[in-house]
Amino acid sequence: MSKNKDVTISATSTKSKVVQVIIYVFLTLFAPLLWVVITSLKDDSTLMLSPWAMPDKLMFENYTFAWTAGNLGRATLNSFIVCTITLILSMLFGAMAAYAIAILRWKLAKLTLTYFLIGMKFSKLKMSNSLIGIIIPYITFSLPITIYILVGFFEGIPRELFESACIDGCSVYKMFGTVALPLAKTGFMVTGLMSFVNNWNELLLAMVFISNEAKKTLPVSLTKFVGPYNTNYCQMFAAIVLAIIPTIIVYCMFSNQIVDGLTQGAVKG
């Protein structure tokens, strides 16, 4: 009887420790985000006096100020346009290049892969103050990792499938669309998520190429809240919360599909 009791106590203690670990991990991961949200609802004086305390009054007007003063509506639209076009074109060109490198047999395949991994030169096309002026370098920088990951996925597809499709009369392009793309869906989820999040948060190129207020992307617009002599911290945190919401939504939408695809692949193997 005592042994059973000891086992029960030990199991309860183990579960309690596991719960504590989960709580600590949750707080470690989400506490900074929670603090940002709480701070965005304060005024600057409350933040300076009690940075860790809950706000006495919820300052929802911080979000109104951030949205209007920071021109976040237009900036969000610009970021969405840039990231979407970059995502579609980089995935399309990256998939075609990865398919040619991994599946088709030609002498310069490995050299071409090395070229993409090193990167491509972006010539000055005098396209400053236009969204296309940052879409092109975004595609350039998204292609190497996209091609590298998709080459691995395409090489993992049994070559017998392509041989059978070829015997059935499929052209190279039809094999690409009907065999390669559906079987590499997980790879598209991974590279698509990485590309979208990286380009959404990119700041340096957007600041270099865009000076027109109407063409600025979201990360550039966030810099308005930081000045040489004064910084609107609470309004800035409100703007940050608004800026990270789309990336969280995109991650939540595609992360489950990535996990499902990996699980299905493991089961099939």
N, C-alpha and C positions, 0 to 999 in steps of 0.2 A: 504493500500500500504506500509506504513511504517512498519507494522508488518511483512509483507512478506520479506521486505528488512532486518529487524532485524534477522529474521529466517535464511535468506541466509547468512548474515554475521556470525551468530553464527555457522552455519554448516561449513562454510569455515574455521572459527577459529578452530573448533574441528578437521577437517581434517588436518589442518596445525600442530596442536599439536600431532596428531597421527603419521604424517610423521616424525616429530622431534623425537618422542619417538623411532620409528623404526630405524632412523638414529643413534641415540645414542646407542641403543641396538646392532646394527650392528657393530659400531665402538668399543664398549666395548668387543664384542666377537672376532672380527677379527683384531683389531688393533695390538695386540701382535704378531699374526702370520704375519701380513703385515710388522711389524717392523723387525721381524726375517729375512724375505725374503730380505728386503732392506739392512739390515746389512750384509747379506751374500754376497752382491755384492760390498762391500767396501773393502778397505785395512785397516790394523790395525791403521795406523796413522790418517786416516780420521775418523775412529770410535772414537778414543780417543779425537780428537779435536772437532768433531761435531757429537755426537752420534745420534742426532735426524734429521740431515740434509740429503737430498738426496745425493747419491754418485756423485762426479764429473765425474768419469769414472767407467763404469760397469766392475767389476772384475769377469768375468765368469770363469777365471782360478781357482778361489776358489773352484768351483765345481769339476774341473778336479783334483785338488790337494786332495780334500776330498775323492773323489772316489778311487784314486790310493793309496795315503798315508795311508788312513784309511782302505784299503782293503774292501771297502763297498760292492763290487760286491759279494765276497764270503760270507761276513757276512749277506748280504740280503738273499742270497740263503739258508744259514744255518737257519736263522730266519723263512723263508718261510717253509722249511722242518719241523722244529720243531713245528711251529704253526699249519700247516696243519694236520700232524699226530696226534697231541694232540687234535685238534678240532674233527677229525673224530672218534677217539677212545673214547674220553670223551663223545661225543654226543651219540655214540652207546651204551656204557656201562651205561651212565647216563639215557638214554631213557629206556633201559631194566630194570634197577633197579627201576626207577620211575613208570614204567608200573606195575611191580610186587607189589610195595608198594601201589599204588593208586587203581588198578583194581582187582588184585587177593586177595582172602580172606585167610589169614593165620595169625597165632598168633603172629609171630615175626615181622610183617610189621612195626609197629610204632617203635619198638626197632631198627630195621635195618635203618630206616630213621634217628633216633637219632645218630646212629653210623656214618653214612655218614656226618651228619652235624658237628659232633665233629671233624671229619677228620680221615685220615688213616695214620698209621705209615709207613715211608719210610725207609726200611733197607738199610744198606750200601752194595751195590752189586759190589763195586770196578769197577765202570763204568765211572770213571773220564776221561775227554778228549774225550768223545764220545757224539754224539747228543742224543742217547738213554738214556744217563745218566741224561739229563735234561727233556727229554720227559716224563719219568715215574713220576717224582715229579710234572711236569706241569699237567699231567692227574689227579694225586692225588688231587691237589689243585683245579682243575676245576670241579671235580665230585660233591662236595657238593652243590654248587650253581646251577649246571645243574640239579641235581636230585630234589632239592628243588623247582625250578621253574617249571620243567616238571610235578612234582607230582600235582601241582595246576592246570595245564592245563588238565592232564588226569582225575583228579577228576571232572572237569567241563564238561566232555563228558557225555551225558546221558547214564546211565547204561543199558537202554533198548536196545541200539545199540549193546552192547556186548552180551546181552541175545539173541537177534535175530540172531546175527552171530553164537552164540553157537548152537542154535536150527537148523540153516542151516548146521551144521556140521563142522564149523571152529574150528581148534585147537587153543590153547593159542597163539602159535607162528604166526598163520595166522591172528588172530584177532589183534595181535600187528602190523603186517605189513600192513594190509588192512584197519583197522578201527582206531587204536590209532595214528599211525604215520601221516596219512594225515590230521586228524582233529587237531593235535597239531602242525601244520606247523608254526604258529606264535611263539609258544614257542621255536621251534628250531631256528628261526631267532633271537630271543632275546638272548638266551643262546649262540648261535654260534657267534654272534657279540661280546658279552662280553668276551667270551673265547679267541677269536682271538686277540682282541685288548689288553687284559690284558697280554697274553703270548708274544705278539710281543714287548711290552714295558718292560717286566720283566728283571731285571738287577742282583739282588743279587744272585740267584741260578746259573745263567749263569757264574758269576764271580767266584763262589765257585767251581763249577764242571769243568769249562773249562779254561785251561791255554794254550792249543795248539792254535797257531795263526790261523791255518786253520779251527779250529772248533768253533771259537768265533762267537757269534750272534751279531746282529746289535747294541743293546744298549751297549754291552761291547766294541765294536769297536769305539764307539763315545767317550769313555773315553780316547782314545789315544791323543785327541786334548787338553787335560788339563794336564799340567805338574806341578811339584813342583815349578819351577822357571819361566816358560814361558807358555803362553796359546795363541794358534792361534785362536783368537775369530772369525774372519770373516770366516776362513775355517771351524771352528766348527759349526757356524750357517749354512753354506752351507751343511755340513753333516747332521745337524738336519732337514733341509728342505727335503733332499733326504730321510731321515729316516721316516718322517711323511707322505710322499706322499702315500705309500701303505695303511696306516690306513685310510686316508681320502677317498681313492678309495673304500676300502671295506665298509666303513660306508655309502658312497653315494649309493653303489650298493644295500645294504640290508635295509637301513633305510626306503625307500619307500615301500618295501614289508612288513616291520613290521607295518607301518602305515595303509596300505591297509588291512592287516589281522585283525588289531584291529577294523578298520571301518566296515568291513564285519561282524565281530562278534557282534558289537554294533547294526547293522541293523537287523541281524537275531534275536537278543534278543528282 
